[in-house]
Amino acid sequence: MSWLVYRLTHSVLLLGTVACLGQLPTLLFSPVAGVMADRYDKRKLVIATQTLAMVQAALLAWVVMAGTVQVWHIVVLGIMLGFANAFDMPIRQSFVVDMLGSREDLSNAIALNSSMVNCARLLGPTFAGFVLAALGEGPCFLLNALSFLAVIAALLAMDTKPHEHSNKGRESVLHGLKAGFEYIKSTPPIGHIILLLGLVSLTGMSFQVLLPAYIKDVLHGGPKMLGLAGSANGLGALIMAVVLAMRKSPEGLLKYIPRATLGFATGLLILTFTNSVIPAFCVMMLLGVSMMTQIAASNTMIQTYTHDRMRGRVMSFYTMSFLGMAPLGSLLSGTVAHKFGMSGAFAISGCCCLFGATAFMWKLGQTVTPRIPTMEETSKP
């Protein structure tokens, strides 16, 4: 979608604006999704969100292949996908626990889930880059729509039992949101992690929005190079996801979070001075490693400290921090790149992430971190 927008407009400002509008629903609706996840059958909710995403992909393929696509089509369909994702991610993240036979496997399951996602990120961009170069955007969107059939079939085949701690009908949505917010405030590691993730998402992870412009204008490449750059990023993330999946315990994982943020900041600052392909791809791998470490470690520690009855709401705030800040970050990065150029945008992003990592380490040193609760403690009523 980003490549299509840039091909139609050649504007980094519009690139950021369209990405912002498509991701804005995540900021607005994720908390509501968290309340729903704590009340209703998560599997049925995920089936609904995946079906909506499939319809969006099919409509996008139709307008592109019909040759009638305009920027406003992409905006509307991007918002539609954003709405589906706003509900899908917090529900799906909290659904991981329902899928497990033993909750002792939670940290490994989260890392394996990340490995699966990054296998797709490794293979998908490369495949899409070649399809894009050979056939255009329409077939890419059509293949994406068809892929959802396998996802929905897998969900229908699952036999999971919803958690006992359902809050259905017991409180209003507003009261549920307030309870989730109070819970996060009263559990220091969760609040600190979510704040840092929000800062990095706002100022750093939006580098992906500028990637089409960076590939085309700085590295002088096309869709194949864009796909390979995405695969380099995915390869770094996959390597780190496998490493994290092999860990036997979440002990010590909290310290990985600021270190990963420092690595991410370093990668962005190096990218400021990089204008050749091989070094740029190496930086993409570093960014993938750092991003994966922070996201997986943050997810694991948040879920480890969270009680089952609050899991959906806490994960909705995680989603709002991780993905909900992205639309503002996309708009911000597009504006900064328009005013200061690509190098200026990467430099400012890197400095902001560097500040966040430093503040997190200082705050962590000032706070007495509670011990990691047992699975029995987080699941009892």
N, C-alpha and C positions, 0 to 999 in steps of 0.2 A: 504493500500500500504506500509506503514511504517513497519507493522508487517511482511509482506511478504519479504521485503528487509532484515530485520534483521534475519528472519528464514533462508534465503538463504545464507547470508554472515557472520552473527554474528560479524559485524563490525560497531561500532558507527561512524567511519569516513565515511564509505560508506553510512550510514543512513543519515548523514548530507549532503553528496555530492549529492545523488540522490534527496533529497528534494530540494536542491539548484537549480539543473538543471531543476526540474519541475516547480519551482516558478520564474525562471529567466525571462521568457517572460513577466511577470507582470511588472517588472522593465523597460523592453525595450519598450513595446507597449502600456501601459496604457495611456500615454499622447496623442498618436494618437487616441485612443478610445474616449478620451474626446472631441477632435475636431469633430469626427464623431457624437458624441451624440448631439453636438450643431448644427449639419447640417441636420441630417436625422431622420426619424421616429424611435424613441427609441424602440417601441414595436417590430417592425420587426427585429431590430438589436438583441434584446434579444432572439427572437425566433431562430435566426441563431446561436447564441452562445450556447444556450441550446441544439440544435440539434447536434452541434459538440461535446459537452460534452457527450451526449448520445452515439454517435458513439464510442468515446474513451472508455467508460465504457464497451460497448459490446465487443470491440476488446480485452480489458484486460481480461474479463470473458472467452473469447474464448481460448486465449493462456494458461491461468491457467488451465481451465477445460480439455484442450487437453494434459496437462502434459508436455508442451514444453517451459514453461516460463523460461526466463533467465533475469539476471539483466538488460541487454541492452534493453529488451522489456519494462521493467518498466520505464527505463529512457526515451525512445522515446515516449511512451504513456503518461508519466508524463509531458513531454514538450508539447505534443499535448493538454492536459488538461490545462496546464499553459497558452497556447496561447488563448484558449477559455475563461479562467477566466480573462485574461488581458483585454479583450474587454467587458466581461460580467459585471464585478463589477462596473466600473464607469458609464456605460450606465444604469445599473439597479438602482444604487443609485440615479442618476438624474431623472430616470423614475418615482420615487415615487411621485414627484410633479404632473406629468401628470395624475396620477391615482386619485388624490384628487378632490373632488367636491369643497372643500373650502381650500385655502392655509393656513387659520388660523389653520388648523389641522396638520401642517407639523411636529412639534416637537412630537406630540402624534403618528403620523403615523410612524415616524422613530423608536420610542420606541416600538411600536406594531410590526413593522417589525423585530426588534431585538428579541422580545418575540417569534415570530414565528420561527425564525432561531434557537433560543436556546431551544425551545420545541423539535425541530428535533435533536439538539445536546444532549438533555437529553435522548431521547428515542433511537436514532439511534445507538450510541456506545454500549449500553447495548444489543440491539437486534443483532447487528453485532457481538458482542463478543460471544454470544451463537451460532449464525449461524456459525461463524468461528471455534469454538471449535467442533461443531457437524458435519459440512459438509465441512469445508475448505474455502479458500479464494475465489474460483471461484463462488460459489453461491452468495456470498456477492456482488461481482462485477456485476453479472447478475441481481440481484434485484435492484441494483443502476441504471443500464441501463434502466430497465423497469419503474422505478419511474419517469424518465424524460417525459414519455408519458403524465402523468397527468399534469406536468408543462407546456408542450407545448400546450396541449388542453386548459388549463386555459388562456394562453396568446392569443390563437386564438379566444377565446370567448369574450375577452375584447373589449370594445368600447371606446377608448380614443382619444382625439384630441391632435395632436402634438402642441407644443408651437408656438406662432407667431414669436418668435425671432430666426428664422432659419438663419444661416450664410452660407447656401449652395451656393457655387460658388463665394463667395465674397472675399475670401482671401486664401492664400496658407496654407498648414498644418503648415509649419514652422512659418509663421506669426501668425497663430492662437495659437500655443504653446507659442510664445513670449508674446502675449497679455494676455494669462492666467497667465503666470509667473509674469508679471508686475502688474496684478490685485492683485495677492496674496501678493506681496511685499508692495503694497500700502494700504492693509487692515491688520493692525498688528495682530489682534487676529487670523486670518486665518493662517498666516505664522508661528506664535509661536506654534499653535496647531499642525500643520503639522510636524514641526521639532521635537516636543516632541514625537509624535506618531511614527515617523520614528526611533528615538533612541530606544524607547521601543520595537518596532517591530524587530529591528536589534539585540538587546542584551537580551531581555526578553522573548518575545512570542515564541521564538524558543525552549523553554523548552518542548513544545509539540512534537517536533521532537525526543527528547531524551526519551520521555515517555515509548516507548516499552522496551528500554534498562533498564530504571529505574525500571519498573515493574518486568522485568525478573531477573535482576542481584542484585537489592537492596531489593525488596520486595518478590522476589522468587515466582512470580505469573505467570499466563498464559494469554491467550487471554480474558477469562472471566473477570479477574481482570483489564485488560487494558480497556475493555468496561465499567466496573463499574467506573473506575477512570475518564474516559471521561464523564460519566453521572454525576458524582459528580461535575466536573467542569461546565458542562452544567446546573446543577440545581442551582448552585450559580449565574450563568449568567442569568438564567431565572427569578429568584427571583428579581434581580436588574432591569431587563428589565421591569417587571411588575410595580415595584415601579416608574421607570422613566416614564412609559406610563401614570401614574395617575397624573403626574405634569400638571398644567394648563398653565404654561408659561415657556419659556426658561430663564427667569430672574434668575440670581444666579447660573446657570448651569456651567458657566465658571470656578468657583472655585472648582467644583467637579473633574475637570480633574487632577490637581496636587495631590489632596488627593487620588484619585484612583491609581495614579502612585506610591505613597508612600505605599499604601496597597499592590500593586502588588510586589513591591520590598521587603516588609516585608515577604510576602508569599514565595518568592524564597529563601530568607535567612533562613527561618525556614525549608524549604525543604532540605537545606544543611545538617541538623542534624537529619532528619527524616528517620528512617529505619523500621517503623512498619506501618501496613495497616491503622488502624483507624485514627491516626494523619495525615498520608499522604492524606487520603481522605478529612479530614477537611481542610487541606491546599489547596487541589484542589478546594474546594468550595470557599475559600477566593480568590484564583486566578481568579476563574470564576466571582465572584462579582466585583473585581477590574478591570478586563479586560473589562467586559461588561460596567461598568460605564465609563471608559475612552473612549471606542470606540463609545458608543451611545451619550455621551455628546459631544465628538469631532465632530461627524457627524452632530448632531443637531446644534451646534454653527456655524460650517462651512456653512451649508446650510442656516441658518438664516441670516448670513451676506452676502451671495452671491446673485448677480443679476442673473435673469433667463438666460440672454443671455450668461453668463459665467459659468453656473452651471456645464455643462458637463466637461469643462476643469479643473475647480477647483476640481471637484470630481475625475478626473483622477490623479491629483497630490496627493489627499487624498489616492487614491488606491495605487499609487506608493509608498507612504510613509508607508501605513499600510501593504500591501501585497508585494510590490516591494522590500522592505528591507528584507523580510523574507528569500529569497534564500541566501543572504549574511549572514544573521543570522544563517540559518541552517548549512551552511558551517563552519561558525565561531564556533558555538556551538559543532558541531561534532569534529572539530580540538581541541578545548579546552578540551572537555571531554576525547578525546583520550590521551591528554598530561597530564591533571591534575586530571582526574577522574570525576565522576558524581557530587560529592559534590563541587569540584572546579569550575565546569561549572556553577552550580546554584549560588554559592557565587559571582562570577564575574558578572553574569547577574544581581543579586540583587543590587550590588553596583552601576552598571551603571544606573539602573532605579532610584535609590535613588539620584544620581547626577542630572539626568534629571529633576526630580520633583522639586528639590531645585532650579535649574537654571530657570525653568519655573515660579516658584513663585516669584523669584527675578525680572525677566524680566517683569512679569505682574505688579509688584509694580512700575516699572520704566516707564511704558507706560500708556498713557491716553487712556483707552479703550473707543471707540466710543459707542454711544447708539445703542441699537438693532433697526435696521430699520423696518418699517412697511412692510406688505406684498405688499402694493401698490407701495412702493418705490423700492422694489426689482424686481417688474414685469413690471414697465413702461419702454418703449423703451429708 
